[in-house]
Amino acid sequence: MTVTTPEAMAYDQNWAYAKFSLVRSLRENLGVGTVIFREVHEPRVVEEEE
């Protein structure tokens, strides 16, 4: 299973614990084997002033 997370998750201090808790829940409740976390870093859009 692949879990895609936004860039903002990297700044959450609780994310490391939550990630392992999520893996445990996926394995126990859904029987998932391998879990892949993929971070998505979108380009920042700068708006021009008129």
N, C-alpha and C positions, 0 to 999 in steps of 0.2 A: 504494500500500500504506500502511496506517495501522498504526503501532506504538504501542501504549498502554503507558506506563510509570508505575510508582507514584511518589508524591511523593518517596520516599527517594532516587530516582535523582538528583534535583536537587542533593543534598548530596554526591554522589560526585565527587571532583576529577578522576577519570579519565573521567567520562561524556562530556565534550565530544569527546575524542579517539575514544572507543569508538563514539560515535554516527556520526561520519563514516566510521569503519572499517566499521561495520555497513552503512551506505548503499552503500559501495563494494562490499562482498561481495554484497549483494542485487542490485545492478546487474550485476556480473560473472557471478554464478552463476545467477540466476533471471531476468535480463532485466527487472527492475523499473524503471519510469521514475520516477514521482514517489513520494517517501517522505514521509509526514507523521508527525511525532511528536506524541503527545497525552499530556500529563501528567494524571494523575488524583489529585486531592486529596480524600481521604475525610474526612468530619467526624470529629472526635475524640470518643470515647465516654468519659465520666467516670463511673466507678462510684461509687455512693453508699455510704457506710459505714453499717453497721447499729448 
